[in-house]
Protein backbone atom coordinates (compact mmCIF):
# COMPACT_ATOMS: atom_id res chain seq x y z
CA UNK A 1 0.00 0.00 0.00
CA UNK A 2 1.45 3.36 -0.95
CA UNK A 3 2.17 6.09 1.58
CA UNK A 4 -0.60 8.39 0.39
CA UNK A 5 -3.23 5.67 0.74
CA UNK A 6 -2.01 4.78 4.24
CA UNK A 7 -2.21 8.41 5.30
CA UNK A 8 -5.75 8.61 3.95
CA UNK A 9 -6.77 5.46 5.83
CA UNK A 10 -5.28 6.72 9.08
CA UNK A 11 -7.02 10.08 8.67
CA UNK A 12 -10.38 8.48 8.04
CA UNK A 13 -9.91 6.06 10.91
CA UNK A 14 -9.02 8.88 13.30
CA UNK A 15 -12.03 10.87 12.22
CA UNK A 16 -14.27 7.88 12.74
CA UNK A 17 -12.73 7.07 16.09
CA UNK A 18 -13.45 10.58 17.19
CA UNK A 19 -17.10 10.56 16.26
CA UNK A 20 -18.51 7.28 15.01
CA UNK A 21 -18.99 3.74 16.13
CA UNK A 22 -18.71 0.43 14.39
CA UNK A 23 -22.51 0.39 14.38
CA UNK A 24 -22.77 3.13 11.80
CA UNK A 25 -19.49 3.56 9.96
CA UNK A 26 -20.53 1.28 7.12
CA UNK A 27 -23.27 3.56 5.88
CA UNK A 28 -22.50 5.36 2.64
CA UNK A 29 -23.31 8.90 3.79
CA UNK A 30 -21.61 8.87 7.20
CA UNK A 31 -18.62 10.91 6.11
CA UNK A 32 -20.97 13.52 4.65
CA UNK A 33 -23.06 13.51 7.84
CA UNK A 34 -19.89 13.66 9.89
CA UNK A 35 -18.69 16.79 8.12
CA UNK A 36 -22.09 18.43 8.50
CA UNK A 37 -22.64 17.53 12.14
CA UNK A 38 -22.05 20.00 14.94
CA UNK A 39 -19.51 19.46 17.71
CA UNK A 40 -22.41 19.08 20.15
CA UNK A 41 -24.02 16.35 18.02
CA UNK A 42 -20.73 14.47 17.76
CA UNK A 43 -20.04 14.80 21.49
CA UNK A 44 -23.55 13.59 22.37
CA UNK A 45 -23.19 10.63 20.04
CA UNK A 46 -19.78 9.68 21.39
CA UNK A 47 -20.95 9.98 24.98
CA UNK A 48 -23.96 7.80 24.26
CA UNK A 49 -21.73 5.12 22.73
CA UNK A 50 -19.24 5.24 25.59
CA UNK A 51 -22.05 5.08 28.13
CA UNK A 52 -23.35 1.88 26.54
CA UNK A 53 -20.06 0.19 25.68
CA UNK A 54 -18.16 1.10 28.85
CA UNK A 55 -21.07 1.11 31.32
CA UNK A 56 -20.26 4.57 32.66
CA UNK A 57 -21.75 5.76 35.94
CA UNK A 58 -23.50 9.15 36.29
CA UNK A 59 -20.35 10.96 37.42
CA UNK A 60 -18.33 9.54 34.57
CA UNK A 61 -21.00 10.45 32.03
CA UNK A 62 -20.85 14.12 33.02
CA UNK A 63 -17.04 14.19 32.80
CA UNK A 64 -16.92 12.23 29.54
CA UNK A 65 -19.55 14.50 27.96
CA UNK A 66 -17.44 17.55 28.81
CA UNK A 67 -14.30 15.96 27.40
CA UNK A 68 -16.07 14.81 24.24
CA UNK A 69 -17.50 18.28 23.65
CA UNK A 70 -14.16 19.96 24.32
CA UNK A 71 -12.41 17.82 21.73
CA UNK A 72 -15.29 17.85 19.23
CA UNK A 73 -14.88 21.62 19.23
CA UNK A 74 -11.11 21.29 18.80
CA UNK A 75 -11.57 18.81 15.94
CA UNK A 76 -14.09 21.05 14.14
CA UNK A 77 -11.53 23.27 12.37
CA UNK A 78 -9.65 20.16 11.20
CA UNK A 79 -12.78 18.55 9.83
CA UNK A 80 -13.59 21.66 7.80
CA UNK A 81 -9.96 22.35 6.89
CA UNK A 82 -8.56 22.08 3.41
CA UNK A 83 -5.04 21.48 4.74
CA UNK A 84 -3.09 18.57 3.33
CA UNK A 85 -3.79 15.12 4.75
CA UNK A 86 -0.43 14.73 6.46
CA UNK A 87 -0.92 17.95 8.37
CA UNK A 88 -4.45 16.94 9.38
CA UNK A 89 -3.29 13.51 10.53
CA UNK A 90 -0.58 15.00 12.70
CA UNK A 91 -3.05 17.39 14.31
CA UNK A 92 -5.70 14.68 14.75
CA UNK A 93 -3.22 12.35 16.41
CA UNK A 94 -2.02 15.06 18.78
CA UNK A 95 -5.55 15.97 19.82
CA UNK A 96 -6.60 12.33 20.10
CA UNK A 97 -3.67 11.57 22.39
CA UNK A 98 -4.62 14.51 24.63
CA UNK A 99 -8.22 13.34 24.69
CA UNK A 100 -7.20 9.77 25.51
CA UNK A 101 -5.14 11.03 28.44
CA UNK A 102 -8.10 12.96 29.82
CA UNK A 103 -10.44 10.01 29.35
CA UNK A 104 -7.97 7.68 31.03
CA UNK A 105 -8.24 9.82 34.17
CA UNK A 106 -12.03 9.31 34.17
CA UNK A 107 -12.25 5.64 33.20
CA UNK A 108 -11.39 2.67 35.33
CA UNK A 109 -8.48 0.57 34.08
CA UNK A 110 -10.89 -1.96 32.54
CA UNK A 111 -12.98 0.74 30.89
CA UNK A 112 -9.90 2.35 29.38
CA UNK A 113 -8.72 -0.99 28.01
CA UNK A 114 -12.17 -1.54 26.46
CA UNK A 115 -12.04 1.95 24.98
CA UNK A 116 -8.62 1.36 23.41
CA UNK A 117 -9.73 -2.05 22.10
CA UNK A 118 -12.73 -0.40 20.49
CA UNK A 119 -10.49 2.18 18.80
CA UNK A 120 -8.27 -0.60 17.48
CA UNK A 121 -11.30 -2.49 16.19
CA UNK A 122 -12.41 0.56 14.19
CA UNK A 123 -8.92 1.03 12.76
CA UNK A 124 -8.81 -2.62 11.68
CA UNK A 125 -12.22 -2.41 10.03
CA UNK A 126 -11.20 0.73 8.19
CA UNK A 127 -7.99 -0.91 6.96
CA UNK A 128 -9.97 -3.92 5.80
CA UNK A 129 -12.46 -1.74 3.93
CA UNK A 130 -9.70 0.09 2.07
CA UNK A 131 -7.86 -3.10 1.15
CA UNK A 132 -10.87 -4.26 -0.86
N, C-alpha and C positions, 0 to 999 in steps of 0.2 A: 504494500500500500504506500503510495507516495506521501510525502510530507504534508502537502496541501490538504489532501483528503483526511489525514489523521488530525490535523488542526481543526478542520471543519467538524469532524466527529466529536472531538473533545469539546468544542464550543457548544455544539448542540446538546451534548450530554450534560454539560454544566448548566446550561439554561434549563433543561428539563429537571435536573436535580433541584434546582432552585425553586421551581414552581409547579412541577407536575408529578404525577405518580404513575406507576406502571399500569394503573387501571385505565388511564386515559391517553397515554402517549401514542398509542397506535392509531388514533383517529387522524384523518387526513388534514383537518383544518386546525389542529391544535397549535401549530406554530403561529398561524395567523391570529388565533384567539389569544395566544400568549402575548404577542406583540401589541394587541389592542386592549389587553386587560390593564386594570389599574394596579398600583402597588397594594392597595387595600384588598382588592379581590385576590391577588396572588397570596398575600399574607394569610387571609382567611382560609383559603384553600389548603395551603401548606399546614396551617395549624390544625385544621380539621383532620387531615391525613395523619399527622403526627399523633394527635389525640387518639385516633383509632388504632394505629399500628403500634404505638409505644405505650398505650394505656396510661396517659398522663393524668395526674391528679389536678384538682382545681388550681392550686398554687402554681404548678408547672405550666398549665395552660395559659395563665395570665402572662407569665414570663416569656414563654415561647411565642405567644402572639406578638408581644412587644419586639422581640428579637426578629421575628419574621417580617414584621412591618418595617423595622429599621433597615433591614437589608434589602427588602423589596424596593424601598425608596432609593437605596444606594445603587441597586442594579438597574433601575429605570433608565438612567442616561446611557448605560451600556447597551441596553436592549434597543433603544432608539438610535444609537450611534451608527454612523457610517464609517467608523474607523476600520482599519484592516483587521482581519481575523486574529492574527497573532497578538496584536495589541489588546483586543477584546478578551482573548483567552487569558492573557497575563493578568488583566484586571479582574476578570471573573474568578480566577483561582485565588488571587489575593483576598478578595472579599469573602469568598466561600470559606477559606481557611479561618478568617476572623470570625465568621458566623459560627463555624464548627466549634471554635474555642469557647464562644459564649454559650452555645447550646450544651457543650460538655459540662459546663458549670451548673446547668439546670437539671440535666438528666442524671439518672443513676448510671452506674457502670454498665449494667445490662441494657438499659435503654439506649445508651450511646453506642454500644456495640451493634444493636439492632438497627439503629439509624445509619451507621456506617455500612452495614451489610446491605441495607436497602439502597443506598447510594451506589454501591458497587454493582448491585443487580441491575440498576437502570443503565449504568455505563456499559455493562455486558450486553444488554438487550440492544442498546444503540449501536454498539460495534457490530453485532450480528445483523442488524437491519441494513447497515451500510455495506456489509460484505456481500450481500445478495445482489 
